[in-house]
Amino acid sequence: MLAVTWGCAGGRAAGPPPSEPGDATHSALADDDTFQPSYGKPELSRALINERGLEAGAERQLGDLEARPSDPATDDQVRVASADLAVRRRFIASLEACEATGRWCPPRLDDPAWAFDPDPDGDRRVEPPVTAVLRFDLESWRTLAAELHGRACACRTLACVDSLGVAIDQLEGRPMPAVQGDDAASTSLTRARECLFRLRGRAVIRPVAPAPTDD
């Protein structure tokens, strides 16, 4: 029986999503992390079913590519497909950990559209495709940081992971000086980077065994 308690009000998960405990830098926030996702167990279960189906489709696609005669174009497609499959599997692992223990829960379960080339022409800055207003006052900065957290943890491709890391670095220095050190925004960015860290495979997502119950 799963040891996750789901709140009755709003379907919120009881457990927070601390970062990978094996990495000291990225786990500094873990003990005090009180973030709770807005979805409940039914939504999480449906997301897992959907993601596993997409994983199976990606595995078949990769197998088909690997069966083709080797050439530079095909080899590049294999590389991209293999990297994307690995990211999706890590995303699924985070959902499984969330379901089993309430840990590593992403803020959102959808797959928000994200296509960002930080410097397509090599000579000009391109704004990341965020929905938050880029005013960089306190309210907008907190909203933007929360959006970056949600988008980072929802990545299913390596291109998403890499470009979101660039977007965070690009946007982090732009808030007004008076709000650059805001705790809420800084916490969101720390969590975003923790998700990217795990999705890149630089930390293993280890679901903690569910606690025994009396049922």
C-alpha positions as CSV (number, residue, x, y, z in Angstrom):
1,M,0.0,0.0,0.0
2,L,1.4,3.5,-0.9
3,A,2.4,5.6,2.0
4,V,1.5,8.9,0.5
5,T,-1.3,10.9,2.2
6,W,-3.3,13.1,-0.2
7,G,-5.0,16.0,1.3
8,C,-8.8,16.2,1.0
9,A,-8.8,19.9,0.3
10,G,-7.7,20.6,-3.3
11,G,-6.1,17.2,-3.8
12,R,-2.7,18.4,-2.6
13,A,0.1,15.9,-2.0
14,A,1.3,15.8,1.6
15,G,4.9,15.1,0.9
16,P,7.4,17.8,-0.3
17,P,9.8,17.1,-3.2
18,P,13.3,17.5,-1.7
19,S,16.3,17.3,-4.0
20,E,18.7,14.4,-4.5
21,P,20.1,13.7,-1.0
22,G,23.4,12.4,-2.4
23,D,24.4,15.8,-3.7
24,A,25.2,18.3,-0.9
25,T,25.0,21.4,-3.0
26,H,21.6,20.6,-4.5
27,S,20.1,19.2,-1.3
28,A,20.7,22.1,1.0
29,L,17.1,23.2,0.6
30,A,15.6,19.7,1.0
31,D,15.0,19.6,4.7
32,D,13.0,22.8,4.7
33,D,11.3,22.4,1.3
34,T,7.6,22.8,1.9
35,F,6.5,22.9,-1.8
36,Q,3.4,20.8,-2.5
37,P,1.9,20.2,-6.0
38,S,-1.6,21.3,-6.8
39,Y,-2.6,17.9,-8.3
40,G,-3.8,14.8,-6.4
41,K,-3.2,11.1,-6.7
42,P,-5.7,10.4,-9.5
43,E,-4.1,13.0,-11.7
44,L,-0.6,11.6,-10.9
45,S,-1.7,8.1,-11.8
46,R,-3.2,9.2,-15.1
47,A,0.0,11.1,-15.9
48,L,2.1,8.0,-15.2
49,I,0.0,5.9,-17.5
50,N,0.3,8.4,-20.2
51,E,4.0,8.9,-19.8
52,R,4.7,5.1,-19.8
53,G,2.8,4.9,-23.1
54,L,4.9,7.7,-24.6
55,E,8.0,6.0,-23.3
56,A,7.1,2.8,-25.1
57,G,6.5,4.7,-28.3
58,A,9.9,6.4,-27.9
59,E,11.6,3.0,-27.4
60,R,10.0,1.7,-30.6
61,Q,11.1,4.8,-32.5
62,L,14.6,4.5,-31.2
63,G,14.7,0.8,-32.2
64,D,13.6,1.7,-35.7
65,L,16.3,4.3,-36.0
66,E,19.0,1.9,-34.7
67,A,17.9,-0.7,-37.3
68,R,18.6,1.7,-40.2
69,P,22.0,1.7,-42.0
70,S,24.4,4.0,-40.3
71,D,25.0,7.4,-41.8
72,P,25.6,10.9,-40.2
73,A,22.0,11.9,-40.3
74,T,20.7,8.7,-38.9
75,D,23.4,8.6,-36.2
76,D,22.4,12.1,-35.1
77,Q,18.7,11.1,-34.9
78,V,19.7,8.1,-32.8
79,R,21.7,10.3,-30.5
80,V,18.8,12.8,-30.0
81,A,16.2,10.1,-29.6
82,S,18.3,8.2,-27.1
83,A,19.0,11.3,-25.0
84,D,15.3,12.3,-25.1
85,L,14.2,8.9,-24.0
86,A,16.7,9.0,-21.1
87,V,15.2,12.4,-20.0
88,R,11.6,11.0,-20.2
89,R,12.6,8.0,-18.2
90,R,14.0,10.3,-15.5
91,F,10.8,12.3,-15.5
92,I,8.8,9.1,-15.1
93,A,11.1,8.1,-12.2
94,S,10.3,11.4,-10.5
95,L,6.5,10.7,-10.9
96,E,7.0,7.2,-9.5
97,A,8.9,8.6,-6.5
98,C,6.2,11.2,-6.0
99,E,3.5,8.5,-6.1
100,A,5.4,6.1,-3.7
101,T,6.8,8.6,-1.2
102,G,5.6,12.1,-1.9
103,R,9.2,13.1,-3.0
104,W,10.5,14.8,-6.1
105,C,7.0,15.8,-7.2
106,P,7.1,18.1,-10.2
107,P,4.9,21.3,-9.9
108,R,3.0,20.5,-13.1
109,L,2.1,17.3,-15.0
110,D,1.4,18.8,-18.4
111,D,4.1,19.2,-21.1
112,P,4.1,22.9,-21.7
113,A,5.3,24.0,-25.2
114,W,8.9,25.2,-25.0
115,A,11.1,25.9,-28.0
116,F,14.0,28.3,-27.2
117,D,17.2,28.9,-29.1
118,P,19.0,31.4,-26.9
119,D,21.0,32.9,-29.8
120,P,19.7,31.8,-33.2
121,D,21.6,34.5,-35.2
122,G,24.7,34.7,-33.0
123,D,24.4,38.5,-32.4
124,R,21.2,39.3,-30.5
125,R,19.5,38.2,-27.3
126,V,16.2,36.3,-27.7
127,E,13.7,36.4,-24.8
128,P,12.7,32.9,-23.5
129,P,9.1,32.0,-24.4
130,V,7.7,32.4,-20.9
131,T,4.1,33.5,-20.1
132,A,5.0,35.7,-17.1
133,V,5.4,39.4,-17.7
134,L,9.0,40.4,-17.8
135,R,8.8,43.5,-15.6
136,F,11.2,42.2,-13.0
137,D,9.6,43.9,-10.0
138,L,8.9,41.7,-7.0
139,E,5.5,40.3,-8.0
140,S,6.5,39.5,-11.6
141,W,9.9,38.1,-10.6
142,R,8.2,35.7,-8.2
143,T,5.7,34.7,-10.9
144,L,8.5,34.2,-13.4
145,A,10.7,32.2,-11.1
146,A,7.7,29.9,-10.2
147,E,7.0,29.4,-13.9
148,L,10.7,28.5,-14.6
149,H,10.5,26.0,-11.7
150,G,7.4,24.4,-13.2
151,R,8.7,24.3,-16.7
152,A,12.1,22.9,-15.7
153,C,10.6,20.0,-13.7
154,A,8.3,19.2,-16.6
155,C,11.0,18.7,-19.3
156,R,10.8,15.5,-21.3
157,T,13.6,16.2,-23.8
158,L,17.3,17.1,-23.5
159,A,16.8,20.2,-25.6
160,C,14.2,21.4,-23.0
161,V,16.6,20.7,-20.2
162,D,19.5,22.5,-21.8
163,S,17.7,25.5,-23.0
164,L,15.8,26.0,-19.7
165,G,19.1,26.1,-17.9
166,V,20.2,28.8,-20.3
167,A,17.0,30.7,-19.8
168,I,17.3,30.6,-16.0
169,D,20.9,31.9,-16.2
170,Q,19.8,34.6,-18.6
171,L,16.9,35.8,-16.6
172,E,18.3,35.5,-13.1
173,G,20.4,38.7,-13.2
174,R,17.6,40.9,-14.6
175,P,15.3,41.7,-11.6
176,M,15.5,45.1,-10.0
177,P,18.3,45.2,-7.4
178,A,15.9,45.5,-4.5
179,V,14.3,42.1,-5.3
180,Q,17.2,40.1,-6.6
181,G,17.7,38.3,-3.3
182,D,14.0,37.6,-2.7
183,D,13.7,34.3,-0.9
184,A,10.6,33.0,-2.7
185,A,12.0,33.6,-6.1
186,S,15.4,32.2,-5.1
187,T,13.8,29.1,-3.8
188,S,11.9,28.5,-7.0
189,L,15.1,28.9,-9.0
190,T,17.0,26.5,-6.7
191,R,14.2,23.9,-7.2
192,A,14.2,24.5,-11.0
193,R,18.0,23.8,-11.1
194,E,17.5,20.7,-8.9
195,C,15.0,19.3,-11.4
196,L,17.3,20.0,-14.4
197,F,20.2,18.4,-12.4
198,R,18.2,15.2,-12.0
199,L,16.8,15.2,-15.5
200,R,20.3,15.4,-17.0
201,G,21.1,12.2,-15.1
202,R,23.6,13.9,-12.7
203,A,21.7,12.5,-9.7
204,V,19.9,9.2,-9.4
205,I,16.3,9.5,-8.3
206,R,16.0,6.9,-5.6
207,P,12.4,6.4,-4.4
208,V,12.4,5.9,-0.6
209,A,10.6,2.6,0.3
210,P,7.1,3.4,1.5
211,A,6.7,3.2,5.2
212,P,4.9,0.1,6.5
213,T,1.2,0.6,7.5
214,D,-1.2,-1.2,9.7
215,D,-3.6,-1.9,6.9
